[in-house]
Amino acid sequence: MDREKFNILKENKGKTGIYMFQNIINRQRYIGSGQDLCTRLLFYYSNSSMEAVLKRSKIHICSALLKDGRSNFSL
């Protein structure tokens, strides 16, 4: 996921769709959707945005990405 960041964002700009993150350590899967996948995925590349969201609500994918690191996830 980290190595392909720019390609992922470029390929999904303006696209609506469903995405799945898979933790390669424990095989947990997280499924989401977005009206603009580039904007949604960009959120997951920002630790400060995810930390702010976690203060307000418990979003499991944010906790997992921050805990295990994006390099341990496939998209």
C-alpha positions in Angstrom: 0.0 0.0 0.0 2.8 2.5 0.8 4.9 1.6 -2.3 1.9 2.2 -4.6 0.5 5.3 -2.9 0.8 7.6 -5.9 -0.5 5.1 -8.4 -3.4 4.1 -6.1 -4.5 7.8 -5.7 -4.0 8.6 -9.4 -6.0 5.5 -10.6 -8.9 6.2 -8.3 -9.3 10.0 -8.7 -13.0 10.8 -9.3 -14.1 7.2 -9.1 -16.8 5.9 -6.9 -16.3 2.4 -5.5 -15.7 -0.1 -2.8 -12.2 -0.9 -1.4 -10.8 -3.5 1.0 -7.8 -3.3 3.2 -6.2 -6.6 4.4 -3.8 -6.7 7.2 -1.0 -9.0 6.1 0.0 -9.8 9.7 -3.4 -11.1 11.1 -5.5 -11.4 7.8 -8.2 -9.0 9.1 -10.2 -7.3 6.4 -11.7 -3.9 6.4 -14.2 -2.9 3.7 -15.3 0.6 2.9 -16.7 2.7 0.1 -16.4 6.3 -1.2 -17.9 8.7 -3.7 -14.4 9.8 -4.6 -11.9 7.0 -3.8 -8.9 9.2 -4.1 -10.2 11.6 -1.4 -11.2 8.7 0.8 -7.9 6.8 0.4 -5.9 10.0 0.9 -7.6 10.2 4.4 -6.0 6.8 5.3 -2.6 8.1 4.3 -2.8 10.9 6.8 -2.0 9.8 10.4 -3.1 13.2 11.8 -6.6 12.9 10.2 -7.0 9.3 11.5 -5.9 10.3 15.0 -8.4 13.1 15.0 -11.2 10.8 14.0 -10.3 8.2 16.6 -10.7 10.8 19.3 -14.3 11.2 18.3 -15.3 7.7 17.3 -13.9 4.2 17.1 -13.1 3.3 13.5 -11.4 0.0 13.5 -9.4 0.5 10.3 -7.9 3.7 11.6 -6.8 1.9 14.8 -5.3 -0.9 12.8 -3.5 1.3 10.3 -2.0 3.4 13.1 -1.1 0.3 15.2 0.4 -2.0 12.5 1.4 0.6 9.9 0.3 1.0 6.3 3.2 -1.1 5.1 1.5 -4.2 6.7 -1.7 -3.7 4.6 -2.7 -4.6 1.1 -5.4 -2.7 -0.7 
